[in-house]
Amino acid sequence: MESSRSRRRNSPARRSQFRHRNFFYFLFGFALFGSTVLIPQMLQGLYGYTATDAGLVLGPGAMVIVVLAPVIVKILPKVGVKPLIFTG
């Protein structure tokens, strides 16, 4: 059984990295890019979707962003950032 000290030395990420905003931005961008690329590939490979159909699967999510972006821009100065992040 490994001690916690040896696990910490061998871990791919240090705790200090999680204190920096840029690291969180990197993780968010990585997840966003990964989902945009990997979901259509999974649909094509596992479920037999055509390239067009797999791309169209991402359409509803994009439409939600297009519709909600102007609404959020108007709400943001009145409410603030923290309540919007809390509600998702």
N, C-alpha and C positions, 0 to 999 in steps of 0.2 A: 504494500500500500504506500502510495506516495504521500509525502508530507505536503502541507499547503505551501510551504516555502519553495519546494522544488516545482510544484505546479505553477506557481507565480512566475518563476524564472523561465519556464518553457511555454508560457501562454503567448498566443500571437498578438494580443493587445494588452497594453498596460492600463491600469486604472487611470493614470494621469491623462490618457488620451480622451477619456470620456468627459473630461472637464472642459474641453475646447469645443467651441461651436463649429469650427471647420470640420472636425471629425464627424459631427452629427450631420452636417450638410453633405459630406461625402457618403455617409451611410444612406441618407435619404435619396440622394441622386443614384446611388448604386441600386437601391431597391426599385426606384421608379424606372430606371433603364432596364433592369432585369425583368421586371414584369411586362414592360412594353415589348421586349424582344422574346422572352421565353414563353409567354402565354400563347402567342400565335404558333411558335414552333412546336409546343406541346400539342396544340390542337391539330396541327398537320400530321405530326408523327404518330400520335397515339389514337386520335379519333378520326383520321382520314379527311379532315377538312381541306378544301382547296385553299390556295393562298388568299384569294379574295374573301372567302367566307371567314377565314381566320382573322384577317385584318378587320373585317366588319364587326367582329365580336367586341373590339375595343371601342367601337363607335358610341354606344350609349354612355360609357364613362366619360368620353370626350365631350359629349353633348351636355352632360351634367356640369362639367367644368365651364363650358361656354355660357351656360345659362346663369350659373351661380356667381361667376367672377364679378360682373357688374354689381350684383346685390351685395356681395361681401365688401367691395370697395366703398359702397355707400354706408354700410353698417360699421365698418372698422373705426372711423374716427369717433363715432358716438359711443361705442361700447368698449373698445380697446382690444388688445390682442389676446390677453389671457382668457377671457370668457369664450372667445371664438375657438381658441385652441382646445379649451376644456370640453366644449360641446362637440368638437370634431368637425 
